[in-house]
Amino acid sequence: MVIGDRLAWAHLPKAGGDATTRMFLAVPGLVRFADPPDSDDKHLPFFAREPDVEGKLLSMNIRRLPEWKLSAAHHRARHGLSPDYRPLPLPSAEELASSRDGDALLRWMTDHGRFRIDRWLRMEALEQDVLALVGELGLLNDEVAAAIRAVGRVNVGDYHQDVRATFSDVQMHRLYAGNPGWTALERELYGDLLI
């Protein structure tokens, strides 16, 4: 999590969070607290630090659902999960398509919608969205913009990232249907879905 005087940002896993943190840290005066990048605490939800985020503009990243699902699956297969971090078997496309964990994660991060996200940062337009947010906070100038742009991509997975090579159209429909909250959000923020 990143917390400033006016902003609180929660790190949704596998949605460009490490790059976002670096972008925020590149802005003088924005960050008052940031969880270490190697700490499990970096993925804490808003309610875990409720007194520190109260009254602030709340922000979180988002990513296209099929791309997020594929990235998360490959990350778990390579690195495992806390606390033991033992690699896990890579689920089949059919198993991934039947998962409802996208909506479950959004509910957990927002405490079932109790924390309303004021600004979503799309991973696919991360630089643009962070620049707009920093501008909204009145902290954007040429030097800051250059520092944000210099961050680039961080921790990019080395798996085959084309979701159409993994999921059939039927599986993509099932994945979206099983995660209606994420689906509605994706449609609102991107204007369409990947199907």
Buried (B, 14 or more C-beta within 10 A) or exposed (E): BBBBEBBBBBBBBBBBBBBBBBBBBBBEEBBEEBBEBEEEEBBBBBBBBEEEBEEBBBBBBBBBBBBBBBBBBBBBBBEEEEEEEEEBEBBEBEEBBEBBBBBEBBBEBBEEEEBEBBBBBBBBBBBEBBBBBBEBBEBBEEEBBEBBEEBEEBEEEEBEEEBEEBBEEEBBBBBBEBBEBBBEBBEEBBEEBBB
